[in-house]
Amino acid sequence: MNFSEEFLLTLFTDLKYYLKSSKKCEEINHIFQSKTKISNFFHDKKEIEHFLERIKKHLATLKQKKKKKKKPKADMGDFQTPIHLTNKICKYLIENGENPTLIIEPTCGKGNFILSALNYFPNLEYIYCVELQKKYEWDFKLNILHYAILNPIHPIIDFYCDNIFHHSLTTNIKKYIHSESKILIIGNPPWITNSELSSLRSQNIPKKSNKIKQFRGIDSITGKSNFDIAEFIINDLVQKLTKEKLKGNTAILCKNTVIRNLVKNNRLKTQKISNIKAVEIDAKKEFNIHAAAALFYSSFGKTAENKGRIQHIDKTAEETSSSEFGWVNNKFVSNICQYSKYAYFDGIFYPAWRQGVKHDLTKIMVLKQINSTSRLYENGLNQTIALEQEKIYPFLKSSDLKKKLITSTRYQVIITQEKVGQSTDYLKKDFPQLYNYLNIHREKFQNRKSKIYINKPAFSIFGIGDYSFKPYKIGISGFYKDLHFSLIPPQNNKPVMLDDTCYFISFDDFDEAFYYWIVLNLPEIKAFLHSITFLDAKRPYTKEILMRIDLSKLIKQIKYKQIEDFYQNTLRNIIDRDISEHDFIRIFKKREKEKIE
C-alpha cells in the first residue's frame, strides 16, 4: 500500500510525542490496540523505535523521484500478493458461500489478504497472523493503521513475528474457538522448495521429514523427496487443526504441482481434505513468474477426498470447461473423464523405459565435432581438443527430439563407462588423450553436487547400461508438450545417446523398433497420456508415466487394419516401407513372451 506523507508524518509525530511524554509501553499499546484491534502492538519501547525507523524509511521513499522496485527476497521465496488479487480472491470466496468468523494467515507478509478479508467478510471475530520477517511486521501494522483511519475494525487481530514451522498455533487460538466458529486458512506461502532454501543456506526451513511421501534410497537421493514449502505448510496446519477435531476451509495460493501433490497424498486419508478446487490464476500477470498456479480451495477435518476440480478465478463454474483430476482405481490421472475412455490399457510397459545419460558437466562432456572425419572437438568452454573417437558418441538433448525420425545430431558426448560403477582406470592406458582431457577438469567432476557421485569412480556417469548401446532407440522428450515418439537409428555406426531429460527404449533389431514406433504414435496413446499427465508440469512425461502404457492390452483391443491405416496416412511419408500383419504379430508375441518370462 502507498501511504500518504500526511499519514506518515502524523503517525511519526504522535509516536514521538508519546515517547517524550513518558507514557508507558502498555499505555501506548492500548492507544494503538483501540484503533487496530491488534493485541500487543508493541512489546517494548525498543519496538516503538524500530517502528519509527520504518516510518522514516517510507517518508524517505516518498521523497525519491524514481522509486526502484525491489525484487522478492530469494531466501524466503516470497511474492507479496497484490491487493487487487487478494480482493478478487475474497470476492470469489464470498460468492461461493465463504463467510468465516476466524482467519489464520500463516505467512501474512504486508497483510494484503487481511485487508481484503476485513472488507469482504462481515462476520469476522478473530484474525491470527504469523510472519517471519520483521520488516513485514511493521508494514503489516502500518497497513492496518492506515485502514483503521476510515474503517472501524471489529475482529481481534493477533500478530506473531515467528517461524511458522515451529509456531504453536493451536495453543494460541483455542480461546477464540466456539461451536459456531467458521475457520478459514488463507494466504500465499513461499513458492520455493526445501532444497532450494537449503542451497541458499536459509534458516527458514521445516524439520526434514519423509512421513508423507515415504521415498527410500536412490529415489530420495535423486530428488523425489524434495517438496514445496507451501505443501508442507498446508499439510502441517491441516494436520494440527484436524488433530484438535477442528473443521474449516483453506484458500491458499500455490503452484499447481503443490495442489496435485496434496490430492495425490490425500489418498492416505491422514489429512482429511475434501471439496478440493484448483482455482487457476495468471501467475505471469500477477507475479511475473513462469509457473502454473492456483488457489487451493478446500475443506479440512471432515473426510478425505481423492479428486479435485479445476476452475478459473476469472470465470464462473459454467464458463470453466469441466475437468476433474485425481485417483481412479488406484491410478492418478489428470482428466478423469478422458481417462475413462482409455483406462483399459493402463498397466505396465515392456521393455522398461530408461532415462538418458546423467553427467552434470555439459561444458566438459558434451562436444561438437569440428568435422565428420576429424578427431578435433570443441567443448562448451570454446576449447578445441584432440581426442580418441572410440568413447565419443552421437548425442541428443530434449530440444533435438522435435521430429518423428532423427537422422543427425548436433552434439557428441563422452561415455566413460558401460555400466554404472565401472572403474574408469582403463582410460589412462587405453585412451590417454581423453584421460588427460578429463583429468584437467578433475576438480569440476569432484565438485558435482549430486550425492549419486559420492564414492564413485573418477569421471562417473549415470543412466548407462547395456540398453544404452543397442543400435535402435525410440525416444521422447520429458519437457515438451507436443507429444510424439522419435525413431533414432545409429549414426556413423554408433548408437545415439540421449541426455537425462529424455526417455527411451532400445532394440537390437530395426523391425522391432519400427513397429513399436508405429504403435506408440497412435492417437490412442497420445489421448491416454494426455489424460494422465499435467501439461503445466515442468516435466510432463516421466518414466513413471510412460511405464503405464500397456501395449499388450492396447493391441488386444484394436485391429491391425487400424494400425495399418494409421501408418499409411500418417507415417509412411517419414519412413516408406512395407508392413505386414504377420511381422506385427510375430514381434509383439515375442515381446509378450519375454514379459511373462
C-alpha positions in Angstrom: 0.0 0.0 0.0 1.2 3.5 -0.8 1.0 5.7 2.3 0.4 9.5 2.1 3.1 11.8 3.5 0.4 13.3 5.8 -0.5 10.0 7.3 3.2 9.0 7.9 4.1 12.4 9.4 1.1 12.4 11.7 1.9 8.9 12.9 5.6 9.7 13.3 4.8 12.9 15.3 2.3 11.2 17.6 4.7 8.3 18.4 7.5 10.7 19.2 5.1 12.7 21.4 4.0 9.5 23.3 7.7 8.6 23.9 8.6 12.1 25.1 5.6 12.3 27.4 6.9 9.3 29.3 3.9 7.2 28.5 4.5 3.5 29.4 4.6 0.9 26.7 1.3 -0.5 28.0 -0.4 2.9 27.6 0.9 3.3 24.0 -0.1 -0.2 23.2 -3.6 0.5 24.5 -3.9 3.5 22.2 -2.9 1.5 19.1 -4.9 -1.5 20.1 -8.1 0.5 20.4 -7.6 1.7 16.8 -6.4 -1.5 15.1 -7.6 -4.3 17.4 -4.0 -5.8 17.2 -3.1 -7.3 20.6 0.3 -6.2 21.9 1.1 -3.8 19.1 4.4 -3.1 20.8 6.2 -5.4 23.2 8.6 -2.8 24.5 9.9 0.7 23.8 12.6 -0.7 21.6 10.0 -1.9 19.2 8.5 1.6 19.1 11.9 2.9 18.0 12.0 0.2 15.2 8.6 1.3 14.1 9.7 4.9 13.9 12.7 3.9 11.8 10.3 2.0 9.4 8.1 5.1 9.1 11.2 7.2 8.3 12.2 4.9 5.5 8.7 5.2 4.0 9.0 9.0 4.2 12.4 8.9 2.5 10.9 6.7 -0.3 8.2 9.3 -0.9 10.8 12.0 -1.5 12.6 9.9 -4.1 11.5 10.9 -7.6 12.3 7.5 -9.1 11.5 4.6 -6.9 13.1 1.3 -7.9 11.1 -1.8 -7.3 12.8 -4.4 -5.1 12.8 -8.0 -6.2 11.3 -10.5 -3.8 13.8 -11.9 -1.4 15.0 -15.2 -2.8 15.9 -16.6 0.6 12.2 -16.7 1.6 10.8 -17.4 -1.9 8.0 -14.9 -1.1 5.9 -13.0 -3.6 3.8 -10.3 -1.9 0.2 -10.7 -3.2 -1.1 -7.5 -4.8 -4.2 -6.0 -3.2 -6.3 -6.3 -6.4 -5.7 -10.1 -6.4 -6.5 -10.6 -2.7 -9.7 -8.6 -3.3 -10.5 -10.8 -6.3 -9.9 -14.0 -4.2 -12.0 -12.8 -1.2 -14.8 -11.8 -3.7 -14.6 -15.3 -5.2 -14.8 -16.9 -1.8 -17.8 -15.0 -0.5 -19.6 -15.6 -3.8 -19.0 -19.3 -3.2 -20.6 -19.2 0.3 -17.5 -18.5 2.4 -18.1 -16.2 5.4 -15.5 -17.1 8.1 -15.5 -16.0 11.7 -11.9 -16.9 12.3 -9.0 -16.4 9.8 -5.5 -17.9 10.0 -2.8 -16.4 7.8 0.4 -18.4 8.3 2.8 -16.2 6.2 1.0 -12.8 6.1 3.7 -10.5 4.7 2.5 -7.0 4.4 -1.1 -8.1 5.1 -3.0 -7.6 1.9 -5.1 -10.8 2.4 -6.1 -9.4 5.9 -7.1 -6.0 4.4 -9.2 -7.8 1.8 -10.7 -10.1 4.4 -11.7 -7.1 6.6 -13.5 -5.6 3.6 -15.3 -8.8 2.4 -16.1 -10.9 5.4 -18.6 -9.2 7.8 -18.7 -11.9 10.4 -15.0 -11.9 11.3 -14.4 -12.2 15.1 -10.7 -13.1 15.2 -7.7 -12.9 12.8 -4.5 -14.8 13.6 -1.3 -13.8 11.6 2.2 -15.2 11.6 5.2 -13.6 9.7 8.9 -14.4 10.0 10.4 -11.2 8.6 10.4 -8.2 11.0 10.3 -5.6 8.2 6.9 -7.1 7.1 5.6 -6.9 10.7 5.9 -3.1 10.6 4.5 -2.8 7.1 1.6 -5.0 8.2 0.9 -2.8 11.2 1.2 0.4 9.1 -1.4 -1.1 6.6 -3.8 -1.9 9.4 -3.4 1.5 11.0 -4.0 3.2 7.6 -7.1 1.0 7.1 -8.4 1.9 10.6 -8.5 5.7 9.7 -11.6 5.3 7.6 -12.9 1.8 8.6 -13.8 0.6 12.0 -12.1 -2.8 12.8 -14.2 -5.3 14.8 -12.3 -8.6 14.9 -9.4 -9.0 17.3 -6.0 -9.4 15.5 -3.1 -11.4 16.9 0.2 -10.9 15.1 3.2 -13.1 15.8 6.7 -12.4 14.3 7.7 -16.1 14.3 8.7 -19.0 12.1 5.5 -20.9 11.1 7.4 -24.2 11.0 7.9 -24.1 14.8 5.0 -21.9 15.9 2.5 -23.1 18.5 -0.6 -22.1 16.6 -3.4 -24.3 18.0 -2.5 -23.4 21.6 -3.0 -19.7 20.9 -6.3 -19.9 19.0 -8.2 -22.3 21.3 -9.6 -19.5 23.5 -11.3 -18.0 20.4 -12.9 -21.2 19.1 -16.5 -21.9 19.8 -19.2 -24.2 18.4 -20.2 -21.7 15.7 -16.7 -20.9 14.6 -16.1 -21.0 10.8 -12.3 -21.3 10.2 -10.6 -20.2 7.1 -6.8 -20.6 6.4 -5.9 -18.0 3.8 -2.6 -16.8 2.3 0.2 -17.1 -0.1 3.1 -19.2 1.4 6.6 -19.2 -0.2 6.8 -20.7 -3.7 10.1 -22.5 -3.2 11.2 -26.0 -2.3 13.1 -27.2 0.8 16.1 -28.0 -1.4 16.2 -24.5 -2.9 16.0 -22.9 0.5 18.8 -25.2 1.8 21.0 -24.3 -1.2 20.5 -20.6 -0.3 21.6 -21.5 3.3 18.3 -20.3 4.6 17.3 -21.0 8.2 13.6 -20.7 7.2 13.1 -24.4 6.5 10.9 -27.0 8.2 12.3 -30.0 10.1 13.1 -32.7 7.4 10.6 -35.5 7.4 9.7 -38.2 4.9 6.4 -39.2 6.5 4.1 -38.1 3.6 6.0 -39.2 0.5 7.9 -42.1 2.1 10.7 -42.3 -0.5 13.7 -44.6 0.1 17.2 -45.0 -1.1 18.1 -43.7 -4.6 14.7 -42.0 -5.0 15.3 -39.8 -2.0 18.9 -39.1 -3.1 18.0 -38.1 -6.6 15.3 -35.6 -5.5 11.9 -37.3 -5.3 11.7 -36.5 -1.6 12.1 -32.8 -2.4 8.9 -30.8 -1.5 7.4 -27.3 -1.8 7.4 -25.2 1.4 3.7 -24.3 0.6 2.8 -28.0 0.6 4.5 -28.5 4.0 2.7 -25.5 5.5 -0.7 -26.6 4.2 -0.2 -30.2 5.4 1.1 -29.1 8.7 -1.7 -26.6 9.5 -4.4 -29.0 8.4 -2.9 -31.8 10.5 -2.6 -29.7 13.6 -6.2 -28.4 13.3 -7.6 -31.8 12.4 -5.9 -33.3 15.5 -7.8 -30.8 17.6 -11.0 -32.0 15.9 -11.4 -28.6 14.2 -13.1 -28.2 10.8 -12.9 -25.4 8.2 -11.7 -24.4 4.8 -8.4 -23.4 3.1 -7.8 -20.8 0.4 -4.1 -20.9 -0.3 -2.3 -19.6 -3.4 0.4 -22.1 -4.5 1.8 -23.8 -7.6 -0.4 -26.3 -9.4 2.1 -29.0 -8.6 1.5 -28.4 -4.9 -2.2 -28.9 -5.3 -1.7 -32.1 -7.2 0.6 -33.5 -4.6 -1.9 -32.6 -1.9 -4.6 -34.6 -3.7 -2.2 -37.4 -4.5 -1.1 -37.8 -0.9 -4.6 -37.2 0.5 -5.4 -40.8 -0.6 -3.6 -41.8 2.6 -6.6 -40.3 4.4 -4.4 -38.7 7.1 -5.2 -35.1 6.1 -9.0 -35.3 5.7 -9.1 -32.8 2.8 -12.2 -32.6 0.7 -14.2 -30.4 -1.7 -11.0 -29.7 -3.5 -10.8 -27.0 -6.2 -7.8 -25.6 -8.1 -8.9 -22.1 -9.0 -6.4 -21.0 -11.5 -4.7 -17.6 -11.7 -2.4 -16.0 -14.2 0.9 -16.1 -12.3 2.8 -14.4 -15.1 0.5 -11.4 -15.0 0.2 -11.3 -11.2 3.8 -12.1 -10.1 5.8 -12.1 -13.4 6.9 -15.7 -13.0 6.5 -18.6 -15.3 4.7 -21.1 -13.1 1.2 -22.5 -13.3 -0.6 -21.5 -10.1 -4.0 -21.6 -8.5 -5.9 -21.0 -5.3 -6.1 -24.3 -3.4 -9.7 -24.0 -2.1 -10.8 -27.0 0.0 -12.4 -28.2 3.3 -10.5 -29.9 6.1 -11.4 -32.0 9.1 -14.4 -33.8 7.6 -13.4 -36.5 5.1 -10.6 -37.3 2.7 -11.4 -36.9 -1.0 -9.3 -38.4 -3.8 -10.1 -35.9 -6.6 -10.1 -32.2 -7.4 -11.9 -29.9 -9.7 -10.3 -27.2 -11.9 -11.9 -23.7 -12.2 -10.5 -20.2 -13.0 -10.6 -17.1 -10.8 -12.0 -15.0 -13.7 -14.6 -17.5 -14.9 -17.9 -18.8 -13.4 -18.3 -22.6 -13.0 -20.5 -22.6 -16.1 -17.7 -20.8 -18.2 -15.0 -23.2 -17.0 -14.6 -26.4 -19.0 -15.4 -29.4 -16.8 -12.2 -31.0 -15.7 -11.5 -33.3 -12.7 -8.2 -34.8 -11.7 -7.4 -37.4 -9.0 -7.5 -41.1 -8.2 -9.4 -43.7 -10.3 -9.0 -47.3 -9.3 -5.6 -46.8 -7.7 -4.3 -44.7 -10.7 -3.6 -40.9 -10.5 -4.9 -39.1 -13.6 -5.1 -35.5 -14.9 -8.5 -35.8 -16.6 -11.0 -38.3 -15.1 -13.5 -38.1 -17.9 -11.0 -38.6 -20.7 -9.1 -41.3 -18.8 -12.3 -43.4 -18.6 -12.1 -43.9 -22.4 -8.5 -45.3 -22.3 -8.2 -46.8 -18.9 -8.3 -50.3 -20.5 -4.6 -50.2 -21.4 -3.3 -48.6 -18.2 -0.8 -51.1 -17.0 2.9 -51.9 -17.3 5.0 -51.2 -20.3 7.6 -53.7 -21.6 10.5 -53.3 -22.1 11.4 -50.8 -19.4 11.7 -47.1 -20.3 15.1 -45.7 -19.5 16.3 -42.2 -18.7 19.2 -40.8 -20.7 22.8 -40.2 -19.6 23.4 -38.1 -16.5 26.8 -36.4 -16.1 26.1 -32.9 -14.8 29.0 -31.4 -16.7 27.7 -30.3 -20.1 30.5 -27.9 -20.9 33.1 -30.7 -20.4 31.2 -33.8 -21.5 29.2 -32.5 -24.5 31.2 -31.7 -27.6 30.9 -30.5 -31.2 33.0 -32.4 -33.7 34.9 -29.9 -35.9 34.1 -32.0 -39.0 32.8 -35.6 -39.6 36.3 -37.1 -40.1 38.3 -35.1 -37.6 39.4 -36.1 -34.2 39.2 -32.5 -33.1 36.3 -31.4 -30.9 35.1 -28.2 -29.3 33.7 -28.2 -25.8 31.3 -25.8 -24.0 34.3 -23.7 -22.8 35.2 -23.0 -26.5 38.3 -25.1 -26.2 39.4 -27.2 -29.1 40.8 -30.6 -28.1 42.1 -33.7 -30.0 40.5 -36.9 -28.6 40.3 -40.6 -29.4 36.9 -41.3 -31.0 36.1 -44.7 -29.5 34.4 -43.3 -26.3 32.6 -40.4 -28.0 29.0 -41.0 -29.2 26.4 -39.0 -31.1 24.1 -37.2 -28.6 20.6 -35.8 -28.4 19.0 -33.4 -26.0 15.3 -32.9 -25.3 15.3 -29.9 -27.7 16.5 -32.2 -30.5 13.5 -34.6 -30.3 11.2 -32.5 -32.5 10.8 -34.9 -35.3 9.4 -38.5 -35.5 12.7 -39.6 -37.2 16.1 -38.4 -36.1 18.9 -38.9 -38.7 21.5 -36.5 -37.4 22.8 -35.0 -34.2 24.3 -31.6 -33.3 26.4 -32.9 -30.4 28.7 -35.7 -29.3 29.0 -37.0 -25.7 31.9 -38.6 -23.8 30.8 -42.0 -22.4 33.3 -43.1 -19.7 31.5 -46.3 -18.5 29.5 -49.1 -20.0 27.6 -49.7 -16.7 27.1 -47.7 -13.5 30.0 -48.1 -11.1 32.5 -49.5 -13.6 36.1 -48.5 -12.9 37.4 -45.7 -15.2 41.1 -46.5 -14.6 41.3 -48.1 -18.1 41.0 -44.7 -19.7 44.6 -43.7 -18.7 46.1 -46.6 -20.6 43.7 -47.1 -23.5 42.7 -43.6 -24.2 45.4 -41.2 -22.9 44.2 -38.1 -24.8 40.7 -38.5 -23.4 42.1 -39.3 -19.9 44.3 -36.2 -19.9 41.4 -34.0 -21.0 39.1 -35.3 -18.3 41.9 -35.2 -15.7 42.5 -31.5 -16.4 38.9 -30.9 -15.3 39.0 -33.4 -12.4 38.1 -30.7 -9.8 34.9 -30.0 -11.7 34.0 -33.7 -11.6 34.8 -33.8 -7.8 32.6 -30.7 -7.2 29.4 -32.1 -8.7 26.7 -31.5 -6.2 24.6 -34.7 -6.6 25.1 -37.3 -3.9 25.0 -40.1 -6.5 28.6 -39.3 -7.4 30.0 -39.8 -3.8 32.4 -42.7 -3.6 32.1 -43.5 -7.3 35.0 -43.9 -9.7 36.5 -40.7 -11.3 34.5 -39.2 -14.2 31.5 -41.4 -13.4 28.2 -41.1 -15.2 24.7 -42.4 -14.6 21.9 -43.6 -16.8 24.2 -46.1 -18.6 23.9 -49.8 -19.2 23.7 -52.4 -21.9 20.5 -50.8 -23.1 22.4 -47.6 -24.0 24.5 -49.4 -26.6 21.7 -51.1 -28.6 21.6 -49.6 -32.1 17.9 -48.6 -32.4 16.0 -46.4 -30.0 12.6 -44.7 -29.6 12.9 -41.5 -27.6 10.7 -38.9 -26.1 11.4 -35.5 -24.5 10.4 -35.2 -20.9 9.8 -31.5 -21.3 7.8 -30.8 -24.4 4.0 -30.7 -24.5 3.9 -31.6 -28.2 3.8 -35.3 -27.7 5.4 -37.7 -30.2 7.9 -40.6 -30.2 11.1 -40.3 -32.3 12.7 -43.3 -34.0 16.5 -43.0 -33.6 18.7 -45.2 -35.7 22.5 -45.4 -35.2 24.7 -42.8 -36.8 28.2 -43.4 -38.1 27.8 -47.0 -36.9 27.4 -45.9 -33.3 24.3 -45.9 -31.1 22.9 -42.5 -30.3 22.9 -41.4 -26.6 20.3 -39.2 -25.1 20.5 -36.8 -22.2 18.8 -37.3 -18.8 15.8 -35.0 -19.8 14.8 -37.7 -22.3 13.4 -41.2 -22.0 13.9 -44.1 -24.4 13.5 -47.8 -25.2 16.1 -49.6 -27.2 16.2 -52.5 -29.7 18.8 -54.7 -31.4 16.5 -55.2 -34.4 15.2 -52.4 -36.7 11.9 -54.2 -37.4 11.1 -54.3 -33.7 11.9 -50.6 -33.2 9.9 -49.8 -36.4 6.6 -51.5 -35.3 6.9 -50.1 -31.7 7.4 -46.7 -33.2 4.2 -47.0 -35.2 2.1 -48.2 -32.3 3.5 -45.6 -29.8 2.5 -42.8 -32.2 -1.1 -44.0 -32.4 -3.7 -41.3 -31.4 -5.0 -43.6 -28.6 -1.6 -43.4 -26.9 -1.5 -39.7 -27.2 -5.0 -39.3 -25.8 -4.2 -41.7 -22.9 -1.0 -39.9 -22.0 -2.8 -36.6 -22.0 -5.4 -38.0 -19.6 -2.8 -39.0 -17.1 -0.2 -36.1 -17.5 -0.3 -32.5 -16.4 1.0 -30.4 -19.2 1.8 -27.4 -17.0 4.3 -29.5 -15.1 8.0 -28.8 -15.6 8.5 -32.3 -16.9 5.1 -33.7 -18.1 6.4 -37.0 -19.3 8.4 -39.1 -16.8 9.4 -42.8 -16.6 6.6 -43.3 -14.1 4.0 -42.0 -16.7 5.5 -43.9 -19.7 5.6 -47.2 -17.8 1.8 -47.1 -17.6 1.3 -47.7 -21.3 0.5 -51.4 -21.6 0.8 -52.2 -25.3 -0.3 -55.8 -24.9 -3.7 -54.6 -23.6 -4.0 -52.0 -26.3 -3.2 -54.4 -29.1 -5.9 -56.8 -27.9 -8.5 -54.1 -28.3 -7.6 -52.6 -31.7 -7.5 -54.3 -35.1 -4.3 -54.5 -37.3 -6.2 -52.7 -40.1 -6.5 -49.6 -37.8 -2.7 -49.7 -37.3 -2.0 -50.2 -41.0 -4.3 -47.3 -42.0 -2.6 -45.0 -39.4 0.8 -45.8 -40.8 -0.2 -45.3 -44.4 -1.9 -42.0 -43.7 0.5 -40.5 -41.1 3.9 -42.1 -41.0 4.6 -43.5 -44.5 5.9 -40.2 -45.7 8.5 -40.4 -43.0 9.6 -44.0 -43.5 8.4 -45.7 -46.6 8.5 -49.5 -46.4 6.1 -52.4 -46.5 4.4 -53.6 -43.3 2.7 -56.9 -42.7 0.3 -58.3 -40.1 2.5 -61.4 -39.8 5.5 -59.3 -38.7 3.4 -57.2 -36.4 2.0 -60.3 -34.6 5.4 -62.0 -34.5 7.2 -59.1 -32.9 4.6 -58.3 -30.2 4.1 -62.0 -29.4 7.8 -62.4 -28.9 7.8 -59.4 -26.5 4.8 -60.7 -24.7 6.6 -64.0 -24.1 9.7 -62.2 -22.8 7.5 -60.1 -20.5 5.9 -63.3 -19.0 9.3 -65.0 -18.6 
